[in-house]
Amino acid sequence: SVPVWTANFVLMDYGTGAIMSVPAHDQRDLDFARKYNLPVRVVIEPKGEALDEKNMTQAYNADGAMIHSDSFDGLIGQEARIKVCEYLEKEGIGKATVNFRLRDWGVSRQRYWGTPIPVVHCDNCGIVPVGYDQLPVELPLDAQLGEKGQSPLHTLESFYKTPCPKCKAPAKRETDTLDTFFCSSWYFDRYTSPRQEDKPFDPEDNGYWMPVDQYVGGIEHAILHLLYSRFFNLVLNDLELTKAKEPFDHLLTQGMVIKDGAKMSKSKGNVVDPDEIIKTYGADTARVFILFAAPPVKDLEWSEQGVEGCYRFLKRVWRIFSDFVDEAKTATPADENFSTSVKELKELRRMTHITIRRVTEDIEKRMQFNTAIAAIMELVNHLYHFKEWKESQDPIDSAPVIRESLEALILTVSPFAPHIAEEMATLLNFSEPDKSWPLYNEALTQTDEILIVLQVNGKVRQKLKIEAGISDEDLKSLALIDPKILEWTQDKEIKKVIIVPKKLVNIVVK
């Protein structure tokens, strides 16, 4: 038997108006039980700890092992829930169901800037929908927005006075408007036909553009706005107004900007004025810091030192560009037909094409802007090393390779720092608004040399830099005659030589 209590305790928006009470594992139930001296029975216990039923003041509501539960003793969490449901169904006592927590939601709002609700209130006919020939009901342009904080539609007679669509008697138009989600659930469809005047959008244009390739928004929209958008899209698809089965292909939920460990807000007094950052460091610095400080999906901790670091990086970009621009200005960039035997030129080309590949993939495939910027930083560092080497050598014709590298630098940095990129492009006679994104040559990303680890009985004894195309037989020979390896293999029997191509050689001796 189960005792039933009647009290002003049950929440009307929870369950069915009658609830199961488990005092040991719900704080409100425990408070209720203590007030009316009801028994408290522990049925879930944390590992290695016994709960005191008589004196506990805090309910235990985490996962733990079931106790006082007959054959279910010892089961934990989800496993316990599944087993209990299986037992109830087997015995014909009950069954598991999905509890949907969707609730009806009033969609009307007392505001002017919204979609008018197309209904009329008639004393004779009640609430009457507006006829199709009168749709859409448009907001009046002569409404006067006052200072009383209420919608002007309530007092604008030219809007709300209208004949009843059914009996033609004087009636009143609905003055509330629809919630913002009604508009935000299909605005992207309107973008496909922004100048369409006789309908919301053209199905043919919509079929060309939709679905949205990439949606960027806060995680708080995932269960409301995005859900409503799917509902709208399903209806539009059923009506054959859109071919898209889903409105969005990919979703990225970005993190927040935080300062001193808390989300920036005026109430906390931790807001950073972007105008001051731009005034001191420039817009490019602000952009680079925000994109470099953290991956898009993570929270970004605001840091003055980080801003200054990005400012120094952009100054380094400008300096190295300025050092090379005169030499590269009139040159033709190196292409697939370009050939050189100079190791440093080949290495600069390799770094250039590796950078193009990394930035391209980080942006297009991974949406990791911070690592894309890191790749550009590595290219800039390499250009500085190349400059030092070049200044120590006799003059050589390096202009085509430098030109290729500077063009790649400009184009890859342009999404993050567009202003400095445009300045550099202009000085290099490279400024074209429709310039294509650079393409990398996979063959040029390969190194001429690779690092091979030499092991004896699984322990690293030597590392060698060798030609990338060396055969396994030649690699084995080099390993066996290496002086450091001989120290560990001389006068010993070589049982086996294991070669992992382009990585290591392991010599097994006895």
C-alpha positions in Angstrom: 0.0 0.0 0.0 1.1 3.6 -0.7 -0.1 6.4 1.5 -1.6 9.4 -0.4 -1.2 13.0 0.9 -3.2 16.0 -0.2 -1.4 19.3 0.2 -0.5 22.6 -1.6 2.8 21.0 -2.6 2.4 19.7 -6.1 3.4 22.1 -9.0 0.7 22.4 -11.6 3.2 22.4 -14.5 4.8 19.2 -13.3 3.5 15.7 -13.9 -0.3 15.1 -13.8 -1.1 16.9 -10.5 -0.3 13.8 -8.5 3.4 12.9 -7.9 5.5 10.2 -6.4 7.4 11.3 -3.4 11.0 10.0 -2.7 12.1 12.0 0.4 15.7 10.7 0.6 16.4 11.7 -3.0 14.5 15.0 -3.6 15.0 18.0 -1.5 11.3 19.3 -1.7 10.1 15.8 -0.8 12.5 15.6 2.1 11.4 19.0 3.5 7.7 17.8 3.2 8.5 14.5 4.9 10.3 16.2 7.8 7.4 18.7 8.3 4.8 16.0 8.6 7.0 13.3 10.2 6.9 10.9 7.3 9.3 8.0 7.0 12.5 8.6 4.9 13.9 5.6 3.2 17.2 5.6 1.3 17.1 3.6 -1.9 20.2 5.0 -3.7 23.5 5.2 -1.9 26.8 6.8 -2.9 29.8 4.5 -3.2 31.6 3.9 0.1 29.2 6.0 2.2 26.1 5.1 4.2 23.3 7.7 4.4 21.6 8.4 7.8 17.9 8.2 7.1 16.9 9.6 10.5 19.1 12.7 10.5 19.8 13.6 6.9 18.9 17.2 6.0 20.1 17.1 2.4 18.6 14.8 -0.2 21.0 12.6 -2.2 20.1 13.2 -5.9 23.2 11.9 -7.7 23.8 8.4 -9.2 24.6 5.6 -6.9 24.0 1.9 -6.2 20.4 0.9 -5.4 19.7 -0.5 -2.0 16.6 -1.8 -0.2 15.3 -2.7 -3.7 15.2 -6.5 -3.6 16.7 -8.0 -6.8 17.7 -4.5 -8.1 20.2 -3.9 -5.3 23.6 -2.9 -6.6 22.4 -1.5 -10.0 23.6 2.0 -10.9 22.1 4.9 -12.9 20.8 4.2 -16.4 21.3 0.4 -16.0 19.0 0.5 -13.0 16.3 2.5 -14.8 16.3 0.0 -17.7 16.1 -3.1 -15.5 13.2 -1.6 -13.5 11.3 -0.7 -16.6 11.9 -4.2 -18.1 10.5 -5.7 -14.9 7.4 -3.5 -14.8 6.6 -4.3 -18.5 7.2 -8.1 -18.0 4.9 -8.2 -15.0 2.3 -6.1 -16.8 2.4 -3.4 -14.1 3.6 -0.5 -16.4 5.7 0.5 -19.3 8.4 3.0 -20.2 7.2 6.2 -22.1 8.9 9.3 -23.4 8.0 12.4 -21.4 7.8 15.3 -23.8 8.3 18.6 -22.0 6.9 20.8 -24.8 4.3 23.2 -23.5 1.8 25.5 -25.2 3.2 29.0 -25.5 1.3 32.2 -26.0 2.5 33.7 -29.3 1.0 37.2 -29.0 3.1 40.2 -28.0 2.1 43.7 -27.1 4.6 45.4 -29.4 4.5 47.2 -32.7 7.5 45.7 -34.5 6.0 42.3 -35.2 3.9 40.3 -37.6 0.2 41.3 -37.2 -2.0 38.4 -36.1 -4.6 38.1 -39.0 -7.8 37.8 -37.0 -10.7 40.1 -36.3 -12.9 40.3 -33.2 -16.6 40.6 -34.0 -19.4 41.1 -31.5 -21.6 38.9 -33.7 -19.2 36.2 -35.0 -16.5 36.1 -32.4 -12.9 35.6 -33.5 -12.8 35.5 -37.3 -9.7 34.9 -39.5 -8.9 37.4 -42.1 -9.6 36.3 -45.7 -6.8 35.0 -47.9 -7.3 38.0 -50.2 -6.4 40.4 -47.4 -3.1 38.6 -46.5 -0.6 39.6 -45.4 -1.9 42.1 -42.8 0.8 44.8 -42.8 1.9 47.1 -40.1 0.6 50.7 -40.6 3.3 53.2 -41.5 1.5 56.1 -39.8 1.7 54.6 -36.3 3.2 57.1 -33.8 5.6 55.4 -31.3 4.9 57.2 -28.0 6.6 57.2 -24.6 4.1 55.2 -22.7 5.7 51.9 -23.5 2.7 50.4 -25.2 2.1 49.5 -28.8 0.5 52.3 -30.9 -1.7 49.7 -32.6 -4.0 49.7 -29.6 -5.0 53.3 -30.2 -4.6 53.6 -34.0 -8.2 53.6 -35.3 -7.2 53.4 -38.9 -5.6 50.1 -38.2 -8.0 48.3 -35.7 -11.3 49.5 -37.1 -12.4 47.1 -39.8 -15.5 45.3 -41.1 -16.0 41.7 -40.0 -14.8 39.4 -42.9 -17.9 37.2 -42.2 -20.9 39.4 -41.5 -19.4 42.8 -42.6 -20.5 44.5 -39.3 -18.1 46.9 -37.6 -15.4 44.9 -35.9 -11.9 45.3 -34.3 -8.7 44.0 -35.7 -6.3 42.1 -33.3 -3.7 44.6 -32.1 -1.2 42.2 -30.7 1.6 41.0 -32.9 3.3 37.6 -33.1 6.4 36.7 -31.1 9.8 37.4 -32.6 10.4 33.7 -33.2 7.7 33.8 -35.9 9.9 36.1 -38.0 13.2 34.5 -37.1 12.0 31.1 -38.1 12.1 31.8 -41.9 14.1 35.0 -42.4 16.8 33.0 -44.2 14.2 32.0 -46.9 13.6 35.7 -47.5 17.3 36.2 -48.1 17.0 34.0 -51.2 14.5 36.5 -52.8 15.1 39.8 -51.1 13.3 41.9 -53.8 10.3 39.7 -54.3 7.2 41.9 -53.9 4.2 39.6 -54.6 5.2 36.7 -52.3 7.6 35.9 -49.4 10.2 34.2 -51.6 10.5 32.6 -55.0 10.6 28.7 -54.8 13.0 28.5 -57.7 15.5 31.0 -56.1 15.0 29.2 -52.8 15.8 25.9 -54.4 19.1 27.3 -55.6 20.3 28.8 -52.3 18.8 26.6 -49.6 19.6 25.0 -47.2 21.9 27.3 -45.2 25.5 25.9 -45.4 26.7 27.2 -42.1 24.7 28.5 -39.2 26.5 30.3 -36.4 24.7 31.1 -33.2 24.7 30.7 -29.4 23.9 27.4 -27.8 20.8 29.0 -26.1 19.1 29.0 -29.5 19.4 25.2 -30.0 16.1 24.3 -28.3 13.9 27.3 -29.3 14.8 29.2 -32.4 16.4 26.3 -34.3 13.5 24.0 -33.3 10.9 26.5 -34.6 12.9 27.0 -37.8 12.7 23.3 -38.5 8.9 23.3 -37.9 8.5 26.2 -40.3 10.8 24.5 -42.9 8.8 21.2 -42.7 5.6 23.1 -43.4 7.2 25.0 -46.3 8.6 21.7 -47.6 5.1 20.1 -47.4 3.7 23.1 -49.4 6.5 22.6 -52.0 7.7 26.1 -51.4 11.2 24.9 -50.5 13.0 21.8 -51.6 15.2 21.8 -48.5 14.4 19.0 -46.1 16.3 20.7 -43.3 17.0 24.5 -43.1 20.6 24.2 -41.9 23.4 21.9 -43.0 26.0 22.7 -40.3 25.7 24.4 -36.9 28.5 26.1 -34.9 27.7 27.4 -31.4 30.2 30.0 -30.5 31.5 30.6 -27.0 31.2 33.8 -25.0 33.7 36.6 -24.3 34.5 36.5 -20.6 36.7 38.8 -18.5 37.9 38.1 -15.0 36.2 34.7 -15.1 32.7 36.1 -15.9 30.7 36.8 -19.0 31.0 40.4 -20.0 28.1 42.5 -18.9 27.4 46.1 -17.9 26.0 45.0 -14.5 29.3 43.3 -13.6 31.3 46.3 -14.8 33.7 44.2 -16.8 32.8 45.3 -20.3 35.7 46.2 -22.7 35.0 49.1 -25.0 35.9 48.0 -28.6 36.2 51.6 -29.7 39.1 52.0 -27.3 40.8 48.8 -28.6 40.4 50.0 -32.2 41.6 53.5 -31.3 44.8 52.1 -29.7 45.6 49.0 -31.8 43.3 49.1 -34.8 40.4 47.0 -36.0 42.7 44.3 -37.4 44.3 43.7 -34.0 40.8 43.3 -32.4 39.7 40.8 -35.0 42.9 38.7 -34.9 42.8 38.6 -31.1 39.2 37.5 -30.9 39.8 34.8 -33.5 43.2 33.6 -32.2 42.5 33.6 -28.5 40.3 30.5 -28.5 38.5 28.0 -30.8 35.1 29.4 -31.9 33.2 26.9 -29.7 35.1 27.8 -26.5 34.7 30.8 -24.2 37.3 33.5 -24.9 39.1 35.1 -21.9 39.8 38.7 -22.7 43.4 39.6 -22.1 45.2 42.9 -22.7 48.5 41.0 -23.0 46.8 38.9 -25.7 45.7 42.0 -27.6 49.2 43.4 -27.4 50.6 40.1 -28.7 48.4 40.2 -31.7 49.3 43.8 -32.4 53.0 42.8 -32.3 52.3 40.0 -34.7 50.7 42.3 -37.2 53.7 44.7 -37.0 56.0 41.7 -37.7 53.8 40.9 -40.8 54.2 44.5 -42.0 57.9 44.6 -41.4 58.8 41.4 -43.2 56.5 42.4 -46.1 58.2 45.8 -46.3 61.6 44.1 -46.4 60.6 42.0 -49.5 58.0 44.1 -51.4 60.5 46.0 -53.6 62.2 42.8 -54.8 58.9 41.0 -55.4 56.8 43.8 -56.8 57.7 43.3 -60.5 58.3 39.5 -60.3 56.1 36.7 -61.6 55.2 34.3 -58.8 56.7 30.8 -58.9 54.3 28.2 -60.3 54.3 24.5 -61.0 56.9 25.0 -63.8 59.4 26.8 -61.5 62.4 24.8 -60.5 65.3 25.5 -58.2 68.2 23.5 -56.6 68.6 26.0 -53.7 67.5 24.2 -50.6 66.3 27.3 -48.8 64.1 28.4 -51.7 62.6 24.9 -51.9 61.9 25.1 -48.1 60.2 28.5 -48.4 58.0 27.1 -51.1 57.2 24.1 -49.0 56.3 26.3 -46.0 54.1 28.5 -48.2 52.1 25.6 -49.6 51.8 24.0 -46.2 50.4 27.2 -44.8 47.9 27.5 -47.6 46.8 23.9 -46.9 46.5 24.4 -43.2 44.6 27.7 -43.3 42.3 26.3 -46.0 41.5 23.2 -44.0 41.2 24.9 -40.7 38.7 27.4 -42.1 36.7 25.2 -44.4 36.7 21.8 -42.7 37.3 22.5 -39.0 36.2 26.1 -38.4 39.3 26.5 -36.2 40.4 30.1 -36.9 42.9 30.1 -34.0 45.0 27.3 -35.6 44.7 29.0 -39.0 46.3 32.1 -37.6 48.9 30.0 -35.9 49.9 28.6 -39.3 50.3 32.1 -40.7 52.5 33.0 -37.8 54.8 30.0 -38.6 55.0 31.2 -42.2 56.0 34.7 -41.0 58.6 33.3 -38.7 60.0 31.3 -41.6 60.2 34.4 -43.8 62.3 36.1 -41.1 64.7 33.1 -41.0 64.8 33.1 -44.8 65.7 36.8 -44.7 68.6 36.2 -42.4 69.9 33.4 -44.6 69.5 35.5 -47.8 71.4 38.4 -46.3 74.4 36.1 -45.6 74.6 34.8 -49.2 75.7 36.0 -52.5 72.8 37.6 -54.5 70.4 35.0 -56.0 67.2 35.3 -58.0 64.7 34.6 -55.2 62.0 37.1 -56.3 59.6 34.5 -57.9 59.5 32.4 -54.7 59.2 35.5 -52.4 56.4 36.8 -54.6 54.6 33.5 -54.3 55.0 33.5 -50.5 53.9 37.2 -50.1 50.8 36.6 -52.2 49.9 33.6 -50.1 50.5 35.6 -46.9 48.2 38.4 -48.1 45.4 36.1 -49.1 45.5 33.8 -46.1 45.7 36.8 -43.6 42.9 38.7 -45.3 39.9 37.0 -43.6 41.4 37.9 -40.2 43.1 41.2 -40.9 41.5 42.6 -44.0 42.8 46.2 -43.7 46.5 45.4 -43.5 46.0 42.7 -46.2 44.6 45.3 -48.6 47.4 47.7 -47.9 50.0 45.0 -48.7 48.1 43.9 -51.8 48.1 47.5 -53.1 51.8 47.9 -52.6 52.5 44.6 -54.3 50.3 45.5 -57.3 48.2 42.6 -56.3 44.9 44.4 -55.3 42.0 42.7 -57.1 38.6 42.5 -55.3 37.7 39.2 -56.9 41.1 37.5 -56.3 40.8 33.7 -55.9 41.7 31.9 -52.8 45.2 30.4 -53.2 45.5 26.7 -54.0 48.3 24.5 -52.6 50.3 22.0 -54.5 50.4 18.7 -52.5 53.7 17.7 -54.0 55.4 20.9 -52.8 54.3 20.3 -49.2 56.5 17.2 -49.1 60.0 17.5 -47.6 63.2 16.4 -49.3 64.5 15.0 -46.0 62.8 13.0 -43.3 63.9 12.2 -39.7 64.3 8.5 -39.0 64.6 7.1 -35.5 67.1 4.2 -35.0 66.4 1.8 -32.2 68.2 -1.2 -30.7 65.8 -3.6 -29.0 63.2 -0.9 -28.9 65.3 1.8 -27.3 66.2 5.0 -29.2 69.9 5.1 -29.9 70.2 7.5 -32.9 68.2 9.9 -35.2 69.1 10.4 -38.8 68.1 13.0 -41.4 67.9 11.2 -44.8 66.5 11.7 -48.2 62.7 11.2 -48.3 62.8 8.7 -51.2 65.4 6.3 -49.8 64.6 2.6 -50.2 64.2 0.2 -47.3 67.3 -1.7 -48.3 69.5 1.5 -48.3 67.9 2.6 -45.0 68.7 -0.7 -43.4 72.3 -0.4 -44.6 72.7 3.1 -43.2 71.3 2.0 -39.9 73.6 -1.0 -39.5 76.8 1.0 -40.2 75.9 4.0 -38.1 78.7 4.5 -35.4 76.3 5.0 -32.5 74.3 1.9 -33.5 77.5 -0.2 -33.8 78.2 0.6 -30.2 75.1 -1.4 -29.3 75.2 -4.2 -32.0 79.0 -5.0 -32.3 79.8 -8.6 -31.3 76.1 -9.3 -31.0 73.8 -11.5 -33.1 71.3 -9.4 -35.2 68.1 -11.4 -35.1 65.8 -9.1 -37.0 65.6 -5.6 -38.6 62.2 -4.0 -38.4 61.5 -1.0 -40.7 58.6 1.3 -40.4 58.7 3.4 -43.6 59.6 7.1 -43.1 59.6 6.7 -39.3 62.0 4.2 -37.7 64.3 1.3 -37.9 64.4 -1.2 -34.9 67.3 -3.6 -34.8 66.7 -6.7 -32.6 69.9 -8.2 -31.2 70.8 -11.0 -28.9 
